[in-house]
Amino acid sequence: MATELTYGEDAAAGYERAFAHISTHFVPFLLRAARLAPDMRVLDIAAGTGLAAEAALTVVGQGGHVTAADISPAMAEKARARFAGAPNATVSIENGQSMGFPDESFDAVLCSLGLMFFPDPAGGLAEFRRVLWPGGWAAVSAPAALERSCNGKINRAIVRHAPSLAEATERFFSLGDETRLLSLFKGAGFQEVGITTESHRFAFPSFDAYFGPFERGGGSTGQAFLALTEEQCRTVREEMRREVGDAGGPIGIEVDIRIASGRR
């Protein structure tokens, strides 16, 4: 039985259907926290399909360069397709806790909804600082709480039937604690550390519009859902219909995201 929430080929294929409209809403806050400006060299680590990297590319312009890196070859392949026509964008496969980039390679480092997946977030932040030019900024985003996320309640419902995923689900929300996030940044040697919380209510025209992308295997949550038995899938679906108060019409999902940043 699976013990991790994974981002393989199937999860990557459905990631944007499930999460793109959620994650892209919070990207501008992340870019501002990293003090992005024209002509910068930017690393987007744990870049997934490249959504944040794409937004960064519009800020740095033709004089800048964006490197999108992810540990998942399937995610990196999606990002390569996104940047096929961009001469100042590079995609690579990298372990965020042990990157192959030289010291002081980038003016800014971004990590959009990825650091909580690192087995050692402190080690990841130390690597972010290592590859930053002195005075450069790193900025990360992370879910604030299970109850205020797009997929947290689905994960919780899945865990009732797949207890082996409980630890992975708990880790997914482990950086929502502001005190811990602050401590991690300071422990990695960052200065002027700041944390903000951004909130938004996402409207869906129907329960199926919300749950459908996960039901079809989108992201790690969708893959965990599809690993259940048919009966368990039906049970989770009904649990979620009750959870969101589905009455056959539009539904709203409240999402809180922490944005943390620090200067090398």
Secondary structure as UniProt FT lines:
FT   HELIX           9..33
FT   TURN            34..35
FT   TURN            38..39
FT   STRAND          41..45
FT   TURN            48..50
FT   HELIX           51..60
FT   TURN            62..63
FT   STRAND          65..70
FT   HELIX           73..82
FT   TURN            83..85
FT   TURN            87..88
FT   STRAND          89..93
FT   TURN            96..97
FT   TURN            103..104
FT   STRAND          106..112
FT   HELIX           115..117
FT   HELIX           121..131
FT   STRAND          132..143
FT   HELIX           146..148
FT   HELIX           152..161
FT   HELIX           163..165
FT   HELIX           166..172
FT   HELIX           174..176
FT   HELIX           178..187
FT   TURN            188..189
FT   STRAND          191..204
FT   HELIX           207..215
FT   TURN            216..217
FT   HELIX           219..226
FT   HELIX           230..243
FT   TURN            244..245
FT   STRAND          251..263
//
